[in-house]
Amino acid sequence: MSNRVRKAVFPAGGLGTRFLPATKVIPKEMLALVDKPIIQYGVEEAIASGIEHIIIITGRGKGAMEDHFDHSFELDATLEKRGKSELLAVSRGVATLARVSYVRQKEPLGLGHAVLCAKELVGNEPFAVILPDDVIDAEVPCLKQMMDVFDERGGSVLATQTVEGPGISAYGVLAGSPDPANPRIYNCTGMVEKPRFEDAPSKQAIIGRYVLTPRVFELLEQTEPGAGGEIQLTDGIKALLKEEKVFGYTFEGKRFDAGDKFGMLQATVEFALKRSDLGPRFRDYLKSLAL
């Protein structure tokens, strides 16, 4: 088994019902955050972290993602003919961003099932999982931070953030204790999916980044489907905990839930303000509003 994390799995087969009616025809992962599809932010994070192979788990009506990361010969030829060299570089840059493979998830049977669909392409080596809905703005890419912890500790790593108050009930929550040597690392002993606030074992909420050992595939294959016939990734990780160490890691950076309308609006505003071509004008516009 290779110990280096070289592959990242992107589960992207969901229906995107929270963004209807737009997602009737556009995959939610292709909705634009400023001028890039949500999924591209995750792919760029993976590549910047040292990932060599992107595996996207798709579903029915998701062909736009494949087209996006492919060459568009007609568009490129038109841009070249019109002398639009900067736009041509953008178009070609997306197509050459990464080595991308696609696996079709024929039924939406849960996050664990989506990850399991990547088993043959991942093989017997550790791998990353990135949920495209979670867009993370960080100086050092979030996944790179997690891969460094994996290299140091050798166990699976789950990205976490501290959530205060009743909001914790919307997440998977870790049980365990902070690591004495590094307060950002959490020694995990268990996890609870969407607990009641009063029952939450900690304030450490799992968010959409994972570095996992390949043993999780076999455990997911043995996992009984839960509510709605879905196989949950957290159930596979719970089983993994009985055999191997699993760590939580409170990453440095800011996470936006771009799978939620309000989170998408927050991300759009903050990413636009950071842009040198848009930020100054957009900031002036926001100041001019009678809020």
N, C-alpha and C positions, 0 to 999 in steps of 0.2 A: 504493500500500500504506500503510495506517495503521501508524504506529510505536508506537501505544499498545497495551499488553496489556489487552484488555477481556474475554477469554473464557478459561475454564478447562475442560479436558477431564478427566473422571474415569473411567478405565477400571474398570468394575465388572461385568464379565461372567464372571469366574472361578468355579470350582466350590466353592472354599473347603473342600477335602478335609481340611485340617489341623484343622478344627473339627467334623468328623463325630462324632457323629450330629446335632448341632444344625443343621448346614447342609443337612440333607436337605430341610428345608422353609423355613428362614430364610436369606436371603442373608447371607454373612459380613459384608458391609458394614452390615447392620442389627443385628448383635450389639451389645449395650449395653455401653458403657464408662461405668460408674456408672449414669447414667440417660439417656444420649443414644447413638444409633447411631454407630458408628465414622465413617461417612461424613459425618455432620453436623459433626464437628470440622473436617474438611477444607473443607467448604462454608463454614463460618463463617470459617475462615482466609482463604479466597479473597475473600469479601465484605469482610472487614476490610482486605484488601490493595488493594481498589479494583476487583475484578473485577465486571463487570456481568452476565455471562451464564454460567451453569453448563451444561455439556454432559456428560451421564452416558451412558456406553456400557454398555448392559445386555445381558442374555442371558436365556435361558429360565428361568422361575421367579423373576424379579427384580421382579415387580410391586409388592412391598411397598415398594420405594424410591420408586416413583411415588406410591403412596398416602401415604407419609410426608410428602413435600413438597407435598402437595395439601391442600385444605380437607376436614375431616371434619365435615360438617354435622350428622350425628346426634350425634357426641361433643360438638361445640360447643353444640348446642341443649340437651343434657342438663346440661352444666356450667353453662350460663347459667341454666337452670331451677332448679338446686340452689344457685345463688349462689356457685359456685366461681370467683370472678373471677380469682384468680392462676393457676389451672390453665387457665382459658380463654385467658388471655393467652399462656401457654406454647404451647398448641395452635395458636392463630392465628398466633403469632410464627413457628413453623416453616413454616407455609404461605405466609407473606409474606416469608420470608428472602431469596429470590433468584428471579430469572427462570431457570427450569430447563427444558431440552430433553432429550429422550431419543433415542438411536439404538440400534437392536438389532444386536448382533454375532451373526450367525446361527450361526457356528462359532467355538470358542475357538482362533484361529489366531495367538496371540501378542500381546505388548504393542504391537509395531509395527503390527499389523493393527488392534488396538483403536483406537489413535490415528488411523490412517488412516480409520476409520469416521466421524470427526468432520470430515473435509475440507470437505464442502459447507457445514456450519454455521459453521465457522471462517472460511473464505474466505481472501483474500489479506492476512492480517495476522498479526503475532506472537501467540502464545497460550501459556498455561500448561498443564502436565499435573501433576495431583496424584494420586498413588496412595493411595487411602483407608487402606490398611493402615499406612502410616507416619503416625503421629499425633505432631505436634511441638508441644511446649509452649515458647513463646517470648514474651518481652515485646513485641518487634516481630514481627509475623507473619513466618514464614520466607519465604513467597512475596513479601511486600512487600520484604524485604531483597534478594531475587533480582531483583525488578522494578527496584529502584533501580540495581543493577549493570547490568542490561540497558539502562536509560535512559542510564547513564553511558558504557558501552562499546560498545553497539550489536550485540553478538554473543549467540548463544544461551548460556544459563547453566544449569548442572547443579548441583543441591545435592549437597554432599559432606560426609562426616565422616571424621575420621582414625581408622583402625582399625589397632591394633597386633597383631602376631602372626598365627598361622595363620587367624584369623577372617576375614582379608581375602579368602580364597578363596570366600566366599559372595557376593561383590559384583562388579559391574563396577568396574574400577579405572582411574583416569586416568594417562596418561603426560604429562609436561610439566614445568613448573617454576613455583614461586611467583612472583607478580607483585612486582617491586621496590617498587612504590608502595603495595601493600596485601597483606599476607601472607594475608588471607582469600581472595584471588582467586588462582586457579591457571590459568596459561596452558596450555591443553590442546593437545597435539600428537597424541594418540592415546588409545585405551582398549582394555582387554582384559577380556573377560567371564569372571568366575570363574577367575582364574589360580591356579596352584599358588603357595603362599606364597613359594617361592624364586624364582618367575618374575614376581611382582607388580612392575609398573613404579614404583609409589609406594605410599603409605599412604592415598591419597585415594580413598575408596569412594563410589560414586554411590548416593544414596538417592532416595526417591520424590517429587522435585520437579524440574520442568524448565520453563524458559522457552525457547521455540523459535521460529525464524523459519519462515514458511510453506513455504519451499523444501524442508523436510524431508518434506512430503507427496509431492512428485514423486519424491524419492529413495527413499522407502518403497515407492512403486509400482514402482520399478525393482529393489527388493531381492529377491533370490532367497530362498525359504523355506529355513530351516535344519532342524535336528533336529526331528522330529515335525511337519514341514510348517509350522512357525511362522515368522512374520516378526518379527524382533527390533528393538526401537526403537534399541538400541545400534548395530546395523548401519546404520540410517538416519543416525544421528548421526556415525558414522565417515565416511560418504560426505559429509556436510555439512561436516566438518572440512577436506576437500580444497578447499572453495570459500569457506568463511567462518570467521571466528574463533569459537571455542567456549571458554567459561570454566567452570571449576569454582568453586564458592563454598562455603566452610566457614561455614555459617550459625551464628548465635548462638541457642542454645536446646537443648532436650533432645528427642531423637527416641525414640519407642517403636515397636517392631515389633509392632503389634496384629494382624498376620496370623499370629503365633506364640503358642502358649498361654502360654508363660512371659512373653513381652513384654506380652501382654494383661493378665496378672495384675499385672505391674509397673506398667503404666499405671493400672489400676484403683485400686491402693493409693495411688499418688502423686497422682492427680487427686482421689480421695476426701479425702486428707489436706489438700488445698488448699481444700476447700469449707468455708465458714463454718458451714453447717448440719450437716455431717457430721464435719468434721475433728477437733474436740475429743473427741467421743465415740469416734470410730474410733481415734484415737491412744491413748486410755486403754485401749481394748480390746486393741490390739496389744501394749501394755506389759504387760497382764495375762497374756498367753500364756506358757506355760513353754517357751520356744524353746531 
